[in-house]
Amino acid sequence: WAGNGVASAVKPPTGKKTGNRNCDVVEKRLCMMKLTHAYTEQTTFTNCVNKRMLHGGKKMEHQLDYQQANGFDLHDWFASGAREVAAHKKYLNDINVFPVADGDTGTNLATTLRAMVERPARARSFADMLQGISKSGLESARGNSGIIFASFVNGIAQECPVAEVVDVREFSGIAYRAVKHLYNAVDHPVEGTLMSIIRDWAMFLENNKDRFSGFRELFSNAYQ
């Protein structure tokens, strides 16, 4: 990203409007896909060592590829993504030079994601975990980039039915429908910003949900 991810006023949870921001299409692609990239790396490592993780007091074996995801899986995705963004925070700050070189995009995203991971209690239900992550993100969103990402996650939470688990098709549809909530959070949406990357990512999921049976394959292809 060359900016904080939006070229028009964003409406944060408090009702106050943030200033204008823009971003470079090539550079911003790196951070938007951190969650999916980190998730792929995490599950690949897990598969290689045939690791068994402790979830809510019960051991749950990680399969070669998730066909369904529960709340623990969702939290793991965000935790891996938060670590990845934190690791590249300085780089993201360095490329935050347009339209204002305030150098805080990486810091803002890392702070927002850390709250999404650390504040909510882990829950086995996908819907319950998603609600907790969304609430924490909206309450702790920092900067335009954090508000934009939190708004998208909130849209996913609003579109998600009450479900213990979701499969690839269900999640793809939920993510695609969530895009409208993100655009509704911006007074005058401008293409070529972080919002465009989110929209294109969600559109890829929706258009390819029948091609992939597992999340790892879906996310890997969406990242590419």
C-alpha positions as CSV (number, residue, x, y, z in Angstrom):
1,W,0.0,0.0,0.0
2,A,1.1,3.5,-0.7
3,G,-1.6,4.9,1.6
4,N,-4.0,3.9,4.3
5,G,-6.3,2.2,1.8
6,V,-9.1,4.5,0.9
7,A,-9.4,7.7,-1.2
8,S,-12.6,8.9,0.4
9,A,-14.1,9.5,3.9
10,V,-14.6,6.4,6.0
11,K,-17.3,6.2,8.6
12,P,-15.8,4.6,11.7
13,P,-17.9,2.9,14.4
14,T,-18.1,6.1,16.5
15,G,-19.8,8.0,13.7
16,K,-16.8,10.3,13.1
17,K,-15.3,10.6,9.6
18,T,-11.7,10.0,9.0
19,G,-9.6,11.9,6.5
20,N,-8.9,11.0,2.9
21,R,-6.5,8.3,1.9
22,N,-5.5,6.5,-1.2
23,C,-3.2,3.6,-2.0
24,D,-1.2,2.0,-4.8
25,V,-2.8,-1.1,-6.4
26,V,0.4,-3.1,-6.7
27,E,1.8,-2.5,-3.2
28,K,-1.5,-2.8,-1.3
29,R,-2.0,-6.3,-2.6
30,L,0.7,-7.6,-0.2
31,C,-1.2,-6.8,3.0
32,M,-4.7,-7.6,1.9
33,M,-3.8,-11.2,1.3
34,K,-1.7,-11.7,4.5
35,L,-4.5,-13.7,6.2
36,T,-4.8,-16.2,3.3
37,H,-1.1,-16.4,2.7
38,A,-0.3,-17.0,6.4
39,Y,-3.1,-19.5,6.7
40,T,-1.6,-21.5,3.8
41,E,1.8,-21.5,5.5
42,Q,0.4,-22.5,8.8
43,T,-1.6,-25.4,7.5
44,T,1.2,-26.7,5.3
45,F,3.5,-26.8,8.3
46,T,0.8,-28.5,10.4
47,N,0.2,-31.1,7.7
48,C,4.0,-31.9,7.4
49,V,4.3,-32.8,11.0
50,N,0.9,-34.3,11.4
51,K,0.3,-32.0,14.3
52,R,-2.7,-32.4,16.7
53,M,-3.9,-29.2,18.3
54,L,-5.8,-28.8,21.5
55,H,-9.1,-27.0,20.9
56,G,-11.5,-26.3,23.7
57,G,-10.1,-29.2,25.8
58,K,-10.4,-31.7,22.9
59,K,-7.8,-32.8,20.4
60,M,-8.7,-32.1,16.8
61,E,-6.5,-33.5,14.1
62,H,-5.7,-31.1,11.2
63,Q,-6.6,-32.7,7.9
64,L,-4.6,-32.3,4.7
65,D,-7.1,-29.6,3.8
66,Y,-10.1,-28.1,5.6
67,Q,-13.4,-28.8,4.0
68,Q,-15.3,-27.2,6.9
69,A,-14.1,-24.6,9.3
70,N,-15.2,-24.0,12.9
71,G,-14.5,-21.1,15.3
72,F,-11.1,-22.4,16.4
73,D,-10.0,-22.6,12.7
74,L,-11.2,-19.0,12.1
75,H,-9.3,-17.7,15.1
76,D,-6.2,-19.5,13.9
77,W,-6.5,-17.8,10.5
78,F,-6.6,-14.4,12.1
79,A,-3.8,-15.2,14.5
80,S,-1.6,-16.3,11.7
81,G,-2.5,-13.2,9.7
82,A,-1.8,-10.9,12.6
83,R,1.6,-12.4,13.0
84,E,2.3,-12.0,9.3
85,V,1.2,-8.3,9.2
86,A,3.2,-7.6,12.4
87,A,6.3,-9.1,10.8
88,H,5.9,-6.8,7.8
89,K,4.8,-3.7,9.7
90,K,7.8,-1.7,9.0
91,Y,7.6,-2.4,5.3
92,L,4.0,-1.4,5.2
93,N,4.8,1.8,7.1
94,D,7.6,2.6,4.7
95,I,5.4,2.4,1.6
96,N,2.7,4.5,3.1
97,V,3.8,7.6,1.2
98,F,0.7,8.8,-0.7
99,P,-1.2,11.0,-0.4
100,V,0.3,11.7,3.0
101,A,3.6,10.2,4.1
102,D,2.4,9.5,7.7
103,G,4.0,6.0,7.7
104,D,1.4,4.3,9.9
105,T,-0.5,1.8,7.7
106,G,1.4,-1.2,9.0
107,T,1.1,-0.1,12.6
108,N,-2.6,0.5,12.3
109,L,-3.3,-2.8,10.7
110,A,-1.1,-4.7,13.1
111,T,-2.9,-3.0,16.1
112,T,-6.3,-3.8,14.7
113,L,-5.6,-7.4,13.9
114,R,-3.9,-8.0,17.3
115,A,-7.1,-6.8,19.0
116,M,-9.2,-9.1,16.8
117,V,-7.1,-12.0,18.0
118,E,-6.4,-11.2,21.6
119,R,-9.6,-9.7,22.9
120,P,-12.4,-12.2,22.0
121,A,-12.7,-15.5,23.8
122,R,-12.1,-18.5,21.6
123,A,-15.3,-20.3,20.6
124,R,-16.0,-23.5,18.8
125,S,-18.9,-22.0,16.9
126,F,-17.8,-20.3,13.6
127,A,-20.6,-17.7,14.0
128,D,-19.8,-17.0,17.6
129,M,-16.1,-16.6,17.0
130,L,-16.8,-14.4,14.1
131,Q,-19.0,-12.1,16.2
132,G,-16.3,-11.8,18.8
133,I,-13.6,-11.0,16.3
134,S,-15.8,-8.5,14.5
135,K,-16.8,-6.7,17.7
136,S,-13.2,-6.5,18.9
137,G,-12.1,-5.1,15.5
138,L,-14.7,-2.4,15.4
139,E,-13.9,-1.4,19.0
140,S,-10.2,-1.3,18.4
141,A,-9.9,-0.3,14.7
142,R,-7.0,2.1,14.2
143,G,-6.6,4.4,11.2
144,N,-8.4,4.2,7.9
145,S,-6.8,0.9,7.0
146,G,-7.9,-0.7,10.3
147,I,-11.4,0.7,9.9
148,I,-11.7,-0.6,6.4
149,F,-10.6,-4.1,7.3
150,A,-12.8,-4.2,10.4
151,S,-15.8,-3.0,8.4
152,F,-15.3,-5.9,6.0
153,V,-15.0,-8.4,8.8
154,N,-18.1,-6.9,10.4
155,G,-19.9,-7.4,7.1
156,I,-18.9,-11.0,7.1
157,A,-20.3,-11.4,10.6
158,Q,-23.6,-9.8,9.6
159,E,-24.0,-12.1,6.6
160,C,-23.0,-15.2,8.4
161,P,-25.9,-17.4,9.6
162,V,-25.9,-19.0,13.1
163,A,-23.6,-21.9,12.3
164,E,-21.1,-24.2,14.1
165,V,-19.1,-24.7,10.9
166,V,-19.1,-23.4,7.3
167,D,-17.8,-25.0,4.2
168,V,-16.0,-23.4,1.2
169,R,-19.2,-22.6,-0.7
170,E,-20.9,-21.1,2.4
171,F,-17.9,-18.9,3.3
172,S,-17.4,-17.7,-0.2
173,G,-20.9,-16.5,-0.5
174,I,-20.8,-14.8,2.9
175,A,-17.5,-13.0,2.0
176,Y,-19.0,-11.9,-1.3
177,R,-22.1,-10.5,0.3
178,A,-20.1,-8.7,2.9
179,V,-18.5,-6.4,0.4
180,K,-21.6,-4.2,0.3
181,H,-21.2,-3.5,4.0
182,L,-17.7,-2.3,3.4
183,Y,-18.8,0.0,0.6
184,N,-21.6,1.3,2.8
185,A,-19.0,2.4,5.4
186,V,-17.5,4.8,2.9
187,D,-19.2,8.0,1.8
188,H,-17.7,8.1,-1.7
189,P,-16.1,4.8,-2.6
190,V,-13.2,5.2,-5.1
191,E,-11.8,2.3,-7.0
192,G,-8.1,1.5,-7.0
193,T,-7.9,1.4,-3.3
194,L,-7.9,-1.3,-0.6
195,M,-11.6,-1.6,-1.0
196,S,-11.1,-2.8,-4.6
197,I,-8.7,-5.5,-3.5
198,I,-11.2,-6.8,-0.9
199,R,-13.9,-6.8,-3.5
200,D,-11.8,-8.6,-6.1
201,W,-10.7,-11.2,-3.5
202,A,-14.3,-11.8,-2.4
203,M,-15.4,-12.0,-6.0
204,F,-12.7,-14.6,-6.7
205,L,-14.1,-16.7,-3.9
206,E,-17.6,-16.5,-5.1
207,N,-16.7,-17.2,-8.8
208,N,-14.5,-20.2,-7.9
209,K,-16.3,-21.8,-4.9
210,D,-17.3,-24.8,-7.0
211,R,-13.7,-25.5,-8.1
212,F,-12.2,-26.1,-4.7
213,S,-13.4,-28.4,-1.9
214,G,-11.1,-27.2,0.8
215,F,-10.1,-23.8,2.2
216,R,-6.4,-24.2,1.7
217,E,-6.7,-24.7,-2.0
218,L,-9.3,-21.9,-2.3
219,F,-7.2,-19.4,-0.3
220,S,-4.0,-20.3,-2.1
221,N,-5.5,-19.7,-5.5
222,A,-7.1,-16.5,-4.3
223,Y,-3.7,-15.2,-3.0
224,Q,-2.1,-15.9,-6.4
